[in-house]
Amino acid sequence: QVQLVESGGGLVQAGGSLRLSCTASKSIFRFSAMGWYRQPPGKQRELVANITRGGITNYADSVKGRFTISRDDAKNTVTLQMNSLKPEDTAVYHCNAPWSLQNWGQGTRVTVSS
């Protein structure tokens, strides 16, 4: 198992930006893809963005055009740049490997005020 530690969350006004980071305890190159998930209050966790080892990205419709995922295999990090944030983006955000799930980290809380 790889330990995943997320950071960068916080309280931001609607329209603002945040940059989330995920650091893995071991190489992420072993995973064919890495992703960011979020779990809004009272709702199920959903995958909002993923990036393959080759750099191909996919986004949920709800965040397309506003969020950008990137990975740095040399540093074992995955980043989520979030722009034009909306109140509905409020959630706890986690990173993981979508097709090789590891133990979930603590996540990082994002709160967007209107």
Disulfide bonds with the S-S distance in Angstrom:
Cys22-Cys95 1.76
